[in-house]
């Protein structure tokens, strides 16, 4: 058979198949863009395509969401490529070792990471259909991986809400209910996390499961499809400054190549668009930056619309933006991306191979030491990223000292580890561990500091030379649990340093085991014990059936070493019968939701209790919280948000009486404003006046940069810690805090657990000069005693996005140690 005849038969075969293949509209029974498709219907369509075109579509379920919805990937390519998919994948990954001979372009399209940016899932169905019909020629040298919905829980939340409230036919008036979601919008996942900020931190099940698949492919191109405000035109690459310094010239240039191709189609249709604005490439946990740091061309595409647009809405200039319009735009850029990638497959492979060649980074190794629980927590994260590390048992190292911010040395006697940039994920190591990311522009879209040694509370040295350690993984380390339990045991002692210890305590309290805490250091039987040490006596638990067996079982599960002691008579410090050895009361905890609270900040608390601490939490919605009898609870958490004068005088009076009678409020971020000194509690917002010499009128063109003088865009500051305060048990004398804004409060009259002194230069990240002046000598975390209760103030957020591991013990202390 001649090549010509074979090609002709192939085209005829594809043409017949295309005629038989149902479009999304034909399959769903309604015209695409006239309704929002629920997730199970989307899955049904992809399954139909895989069954109808098994030689060109391979479907896999890679996980489930918290609400049990499937997470799926569709591999789309020519029949020949699909039959050799595993071979193509392995040959592509050989490029990371410099030995690959791949000729295929790998393009990954991710849709609907934000649930109420709902158009992209609809566009994905149109795009895959078009690839299998009119654009199948793109697939000859390209493997397209499509994730039709990264966030099914959020998307179904939005779709169901919109279907409930929309007019029939839909109402384009932006004032109509269908254009105004409630407090819990569809943007976030089940735990109200923003999945587009979780690629690096992997706190959410969707992110964890997706990254396993991503690491199997490491695509040449990755696109994250989004929506923005209703009145914004379409945004596509190239991105805005700042670009992280590790991003290569080719990655920048290829963004422009793709952007110009998009522009060609948008120009032909008269569609508006913009580039090189707003969306930068710095923060490592986005769906565009994370792939960039792994060798991809990572890009964000933003369509105007989002949760407000519905099926159609009148824009500010009087145009009508419909769901069909939005589908057309995302469909166009998706196909355009594949087209350009197909045309440049050889170049993509060459440059991908170059990306993984040895880099001449300034710092070649990062040596860390600290509490073994914190080291294991960091190792667990690195394992998920497939980042290699080694164990160090001894040595002295000189380089950039994270604790001082300048050159210094550090010795390791045990509990040390090293992470080198001389590995496949070396670029990712540099980005996650570098002391201070280089900023080419202070106008950024997100936080500017995240360095893992600070986030995990570890001492670290960055070295310009390569250091080797013995190879291990967190899964390889099985800590030995010392469970000596002689018959004359009086009490069992446990240390208090980490979230692992907090989970252990939560499990004990849930099991009904009575636990005391030490409010003073003490020495006993030749050993020293710090404040916060957990003390479990036989006498306190004599009525607990199988007490010792239950304690040992929980200790083994949480890998906690036990120190049994034969007496409560200490060598120095306070005896176990002292009033300084208090029983930890099992708290009943409530958190406010809705109304003035931020969904993201509420979600961080919800996730902390259910997925990290494993301790019960009652959610009180703002709509009815005022009618709830707070005497049923010992702790009320007020998440960050916009409170203003939210609480009436009567509500504040009730809160104050409840605290006075023994209740505890944990006020976070913006909720502190609702409790400040004018309203009866002791915290006071800091007054700050700019230097009058700086009050001269500024040119309009400079207003944004002038505004940055008073801003802090996620910077790391070194703070002072009073670790005699129960809120700071388990910490040293210093703490590196991630500060997300310039809100500032004066020191309390007493109870300042963590605070900033005069020097407010950030150790990492950007902070404007006026903001630094404003936060000088201000509170970070503190406790105010009020009657028999307390108000705990958390100006900075220790639970931010779930990744600042070293801050979480402050929150656990607020729950269990402060009384």
C-alpha positions, -999 to 999 in steps of 0.1 A, spaced: 0 0 0 14 34 -9 20 61 17 -5 83 -1 -32 56 -1 -26 49 36 -29 86 45 -60 88 25 -76 59 42 -66 73 76 -82 106 68 -114 89 56 -114 68 88 -111 99 110 -137 117 90 -162 89 94 -154 87 131 -159 124 135 -193 122 118 -204 96 143 -189 112 174 -214 132 194 -206 168 202 -210 180 238 -244 196 229 -256 164 212 -245 142 241 -258 165 269 -291 172 253 -288 210 254 -267 235 236 -233 240 252 -233 274 270 -271 274 277 -267 256 311 -239 248 335 -230 211 333 -228 193 365 -196 173 373 -211 139 368 -224 149 334 -189 161 324 -174 128 335 -201 110 315 -191 129 284 -154 121 288 -162 84 295 -183 84 263 -154 98 243 -130 72 258 -155 44 249 -162 58 214 -125 66 206 -105 41 227 -75 43 202 -73 81 206 -86 88 242 -74 72 274 -92 81 306 -79 76 341 -94 84 375 -65 98 396 -83 104 428 -114 117 447 -123 149 463 -134 154 500 -170 151 488 -161 119 468 -163 133 433 -139 117 408 -108 135 396 -100 125 360 -74 130 333 -79 124 296 -50 116 274 -57 126 238 -35 119 209 -32 99 176 -39 62 177 -2 55 173 8 77 202 -19 64 225 -8 28 218 27 38 228 18 62 256 40 47 283 70 46 259 65 82 250 63 92 287 95 74 296 113 87 266 102 122 275 114 119 311 148 107 298 152 144 287 156 153 324 187 131 324 200 145 291 196 112 273 161 115 258 152 113 221 116 123 223 99 139 193 65 145 209 52 177 226 34 171 259 7 197 266 -13 196 299 -45 217 301 -60 223 336 -95 236 339 -116 250 367 -92 252 396 -116 278 410 -151 263 411 -171 294 402 -147 302 373 -170 277 357 -166 283 319 -134 264 315 -149 230 322 -175 237 295 -147 248 272 -127 216 278 -155 195 264 -157 216 232 -119 215 230 -115 178 232 -143 173 207 -126 196 183 -93 178 188 -109 145 179 -126 160 148 -114 191 130 -80 195 147 -68 159 149 -37 168 128 -24 186 160 -22 152 177 2 135 153 32 147 173 15 159 205 1 142 236 -26 164 252 -34 158 289 -67 173 299 -79 177 335 -115 190 329 -121 200 365 -94 203 392 -120 215 417 -153 195 412 -166 202 447 -164 240 442 -177 238 407 -208 218 416 -213 241 446 -215 270 421 -235 252 395 -261 240 419 -264 274 435 -268 291 401 -294 266 389 -313 273 421 -313 311 418 -312 319 381 -341 334 363 -357 316 334 -347 328 309 -315 340 326 -314 377 337 -285 398 324 -292 426 349 -261 425 372 -283 434 402 -302 401 399 -297 375 426 -282 350 401 -251 373 399 -245 375 436 -232 344 453 -235 341 491 -207 340 517 -196 305 507 -189 310 470 -180 282 446 -144 295 442 -127 273 468 -127 235 474 -145 217 502 -123 232 529 -125 266 514 -89 265 502 -77 282 471 -63 253 451 -44 276 428 -22 286 458 -16 250 469 7 235 442 38 238 464 23 233 499 1 203 490 -23 207 520 -53 196 500 -62 161 487 -68 174 452 -33 189 450 -16 158 465 -33 134 440 -28 157 410 9 163 417 16 125 416 3 125 380 21 157 371 54 143 383 48 113 361 48 136 330 65 169 337 48 184 305 64 208 281 34 232 284 9 237 312 -21 260 311 -43 269 340 -77 283 328 -93 310 349 -118 338 350 -115 373 364 -139 403 368 -168 407 345 -155 439 330 -120 426 322 -110 415 287 -92 383 281 -57 379 295 -30 355 282 7 352 282 33 367 283 31 373 320 39 404 340 70 412 360 84 401 384 96 369 368 116 347 391 152 347 382 153 309 375 128 313 346 148 308 314 150 331 284 133 304 263 104 300 288 98 338 285 102 338 248 79 309 242 52 326 263 54 354 238 53 330 209 21 315 222 6 349 231 12 362 195 -6 331 181 -36 338 204 -36 374 194 -39 363 157 -72 346 164 -85 372 188 -77 400 163 -96 381 136 -127 379 158 -124 415 172 -120 402 207 -103 423 233 -73 410 253 -43 422 273 -9 407 282 21 415 305 0 429 333 -11 419 368 -3 381 367 34 377 375 56 346 378 71 346 413 51 329 440 59 292 436 25 276 444 5 287 413 -6 265 384 17 286 361 48 291 383 51 256 398 52 240 363 77 268 352 100 257 380 98 221 368 108 230 332 73 236 316 60 267 299 35 275 326 7 300 318 -25 314 333 -54 324 309 -80 347 324 -115 351 309 -137 379 321 -168 366 340 -162 344 370 -191 337 395 -209 370 387 -214 363 350 -238 334 351 -252 326 317 -251 362 307 -246 397 322 -245 433 311 -210 447 315 -200 482 326 -198 494 289 -233 480 281 -222 449 263 -237 415 270 -212 388 280 -226 353 277 -214 319 287 -211 310 250 -187 340 245 -166 328 274 -165 292 261 -154 305 227 -125 324 241 -111 296 263 -117 271 235 -97 293 211 -66 297 234 -67 260 243 -65 250 206 -40 277 199 -17 265 226 -18 229 212 -12 242 177 19 262 187 32 233 208 27 209 179 46 232 155 75 236 180 77 200 193 114 197 185 123 230 201 103 222 232 122 189 236 156 206 232 149 233 257 133 210 282 165 189 281 186 221 286 164 231 316 175 200 335 212 204 329 232 214 359 226 250 370 252 273 384 231 285 414 248 305 440 238 281 468 244 245 461 233 230 494 209 238 522 219 223 556 191 222 582 188 211 618 162 213 645 134 194 663 131 159 648 93 163 644 97 194 623 124 178 602 101 148 595 73 172 586 96 189 560 108 155 547 72 145 542 66 175 520 98 170 500 88 133 494 56 145 478 76 167 454 100 139 447 128 162 460 158 142 473 176 149 506 202 134 529 207 129 566 235 145 585 247 133 619 276 156 624 296 184 609 303 222 610 291 243 581 297 279 570 275 300 547 244 322 548 228 318 583 190 320 581 187 330 618 210 360 615 205 369 579 242 370 573 273 348 569 278 325 598 284 289 608 263 261 623 273 227 639 253 195 637 255 168 663 223 150 653 189 157 637 205 172 606 196 171 569 209 185 536 190 193 504 211 199 473 203 217 441 224 190 423 193 169 415 165 166 390 143 190 411 172 213 417 155 244 404 125 237 427 149 233 456 164 267 449 130 284 447 116 268 479 147 271 501 164 303 489 167 328 518 153 357 499 137 356 464 151 382 441 124 408 432 127 426 398 95 445 407 78 452 440 43 452 424 34 416 429 2 395 428 9 375 459 33 369 488 70 375 482 85 352 509 80 315 517 114 300 524 109 265 539 135 267 567 116 297 582 82 280 575 92 249 593 111 265 622 145 250 614 180 264 617 196 265 583 228 274 564 229 280 527 262 269 512 279 277 480 294 242 479 278 208 476 273 187 508 264 151 507 244 132 532 231 96 536 200 91 515 166 86 533 130 95 529 104 103 555 87 70 548 120 52 556 122 67 591 104 47 617 111 64 650 116 40 679 91 46 706 105 41 741 77 27 762 93 18 795 65 12 820 79 -2 852 54 -12 879 64 16 902 55 43 875 39 74 891 35 94 859 43 94 822 60 125 806 59 137 770 76 167 753 57 196 737 74 210 706 54 204 675 21 198 657 28 161 662 27 166 699 -6 186 695 -22 157 676 -10 134 704 -26 155 730 -58 158 710 -60 120 708 -55 117 745 -83 141 753 -106 125 728 -99 92 745 -108 106 779 -73 104 793 -66 132 818 -34 153 811 -16 180 830 9 205 818 40 220 833 40 258 836 76 259 848 107 239 837 117 211 861 143 185 866 135 149 877 154 117 878 184 132 860 165 147 831 153 182 823 118 191 811 106 223 796 74 243 800 45 227 783 57 191 791 26 168 792 22 149 825 -1 120 827 -4 105 862 -19 71 872 -37 89 900 -56 112 876 -66 82 855 -73 55 881 -110 54 870 -100 50 833 -104 14 823 -72 0 806 -56 34 810 -20 22 805 -28 1 774 -48 30 759 -19 55 766 7 32 751 -15 25 720 -19 62 714 18 68 719 27 42 694 3 55 668 17 90 671 54 78 675 58 95 708 85 85 732 74 80 768 94 89 799 80 71 829 89 85 863 85 70 897 77 101 917 61 135 915 88 150 938 110 170 915 147 177 919 141 213 909 110 232 898 75 225 908 62 192 922 33 175 904 8 185 930 17 222 926 -8 247 912 17 253 884 10 217 872 -25 224 859 -50 199 844 -57 205 807 -94 209 805 -108 193 773 -122 223 755 -154 225 736 -146 248 707 -168 269 683 -158 290 653 -178 318 637 -186 314 600 -204 335 575 -211 373 578 -179 392 585 -155 363 582 -132 355 553 -141 321 537 -104 314 531 -94 322 567 -124 302 581 -114 273 558 -79 272 572 -93 268 607 -118 241 596 -91 222 578 -67 225 608 -92 209 632 -104 181 609 -74 172 588 -44 182 610 -54 182 647 -83 157 645 -103 174 672 -140 183 671 -151 218 661 -186 233 661 -194 258 634 -217 287 644 -230 307 614 -233 344 619 -270 343 609 -279 325 642 -248 327 664 -262 355 685 -290 331 696 -266 304 707 -258 300 744 -221 305 745 -219 289 780 -220 255 762 -185 263 748 -152 271 763 -135 287 733 -149 309 705 -126 315 674 -132 346 654 -115 341 620 -99 370 601 -123 391 580 -140 424 577 -158 430 610 -159 468 613 -187 475 638 -203 441 631 -210 434 668 -238 454 683 -234 468 719 -256 440 731 -235 413 714 -203 428 727 -217 429 762 -226 393 760 -191 384 747 -175 403 775 -197 387 802 -189 352 787 -152 359 788 -154 374 823 -170 342 834 -143 320 821 -147 319 783 -118 323 758 -119 342 725 -92 336 699 -93 367 677 -75 365 644 -65 393 620 -94 417 612 -116 404 640 -93 421 665 -107 454 653 -141 444 666 -127 440 701 -103 469 704 -100 492 734 -129 514 726 -152 484 728 -140 472 762 -110 449 757 -74 459 761 -60 458 726 -53 491 708 -47 497 672 -14 516 666 -18 551 653 6 560 626 12 594 610 33 598 579 60 624 579 44 657 568 74 662 544 61 632 524 26 646 519 34 664 487 11 656 458 23 626 437 18 621 399 -12 600 391 10 576 372 30 569 404 1 562 427 4 525 427 41 525 436 34 552 462 8 529 477 34 501 480 53 522 506 26 512 531 22 476 520 37 443 531 33 416 504 39 385 525 73 391 541 91 373 568 101 391 600 122 381 630 101 385 662 109 383 699 92 354 719 84 353 756 84 315 759 74 317 796 39 327 782 17 296 777 9 309 742 46 303 733 53 270 750 76 249 728 93 278 711 127 294 716 134 331 721 128 340 684 102 333 658 101 341 621 66 353 613 50 356 579 33 390 579 6 396 553 -2 432 558 6 463 578 -22 461 604 -5 470 637 -15 469 674 2 483 704 18 460 730 -6 447 756 -1 458 792 9 422 799 8 389 780 29 398 749 39 364 738 54 373 704 62 409 693 82 430 670 109 452 684 123 484 667 141 468 639 116 458 613 137 451 582 122 419 567 145 389 565 128 378 533 102 394 510 90 430 504 78 455 529 74 492 521 92 518 542 61 533 557 47 498 566 80 490 584 77 521 605 41 514 613 47 478 626 77 488 647 73 477 684 39 460 678 21 429 689 21 396 669 5 372 694 -7 380 729 -30 370 758 -52 394 777 -67 381 810 -102 393 813 -120 383 845 -117 345 847 -112 342 809 -89 353 782 -88 370 749 -60 357 726 -49 380 698 -33 367 666 -23 396 645 -4 374 620 -20 342 608 -2 310 619 -25 289 597 -21 309 565 -27 285 535 -19 256 559 18 257 550 35 278 578 42 247 598 61 265 626 32 287 635 7 260 641 19 253 677 9 288 687 -27 280 677 -25 246 696 -12 265 726 -41 289 724 -65 259 726 -48 238 752 -21 256 771 -36 291 778 -59 290 808 
